[in-house]
Amino acid sequence: MQYFDQETILYLNGAFVKAHEAKIDLYSQTLHYGYGVFEGIRSYRSIDGETRIFKATEHFERLRESANAINLPFSFDLKEIIDATYQILALNNLQDAYIRPLVFAPPNMTYAFNTTSYITIQAWKMQPFLGEKLLRIMSSSFQRPNPAGFHIHAKACGHYVNSIVSSQDAKRQGYDEALLKDMEGYVAEGPGANVFYEKNHQLFTPAEGYILNGITRKTILEICRDLQISVTEKQITHDEMKEADAAFFCGTGVEVIGWESLDNGLFPIQFDQSISGIIRKAYLSLVRSDMTSYENCKKEVLNLQP
């Protein structure tokens, strides 16, 4: 994937600069220790042709909360950086785009407190992170980070070494993605996405505590309430996942993507004929402000209910 070319513009510490001319310090704690925070955000061309960043305020508020959680100074005005993000989209002629803000540390090769930090905001065209085909999922031998050792509610750069290693391990073994457990052996999440499963027209998802409570996850819960779909947050065993009727990942990057199988065990209900499949359509309608299609999803749910 090409993230930038000679004309790409990004935001760096209050200025709009060409990506190929932007520079960072090689002695930054972020580069050496993963001491930084980021967000994954999407913008969409809405049904009226306008460019809209989905839940921009929520994402940038979480960026600030993540920085605060790891004692990384955050002095940036949220309205200013949201406005800058819209300007980045316009300067690069982007509507359907993936947006990556990153707050990173200054030169500091010790563990001393930083008194400042820097910010960059970049955007590029990106298809769904895991494609659009149903996924073959592998139960990973890797666990998600222990919340007693990390502030796992923070999107800190270093946390994602765990994601990269577990995802690459699954792909090396011929699967599309990994499913990780928490330190107690319950289902947690994917390397970069939350998980839901469906059983008897009801949805289930791991409870908070060992997971990143993602903004897309919260959106799915909102959709379920609106569409009157029963959803339960609880500790989920691996056996429960294997007995599911359907399952899916959700996240800003992956959006909503269904599973074909878990450890080569196929799910019995076709995804596009499941409650989970309707959730996917509802989500994709919502992010594009297509409320007519969204309302049709309510009718589809009623037709599938026993």
Secondary structure, DSSP 4 states (H G I P E B T S, - for coil): -----TT-EEEETTEEEEGGG----TTBHHHHH--EEE--EEEEE-TTS-EEETTHHHHHHHHHHHHHHTT------HHHHHHHHHHHHHHTT-SSEEEEEEEE--B--SSPPPS--EEEEEEE----TT-SSPEEEEEEEEEPPPTTTS-TTS-BGGGHHHHHHHHHHHHHTT-SEEEEE-TTSSEEE-SS-EEEEEETTEEEEEPTTSS---HHHHHHHHHHHHTT--EEEE---HHHHHT-SEEEEEETTTEEEEEEEETTEEPSS-GGGSHHHHHHHHHHHHHTT-HHHHHHHHHHHHHH--
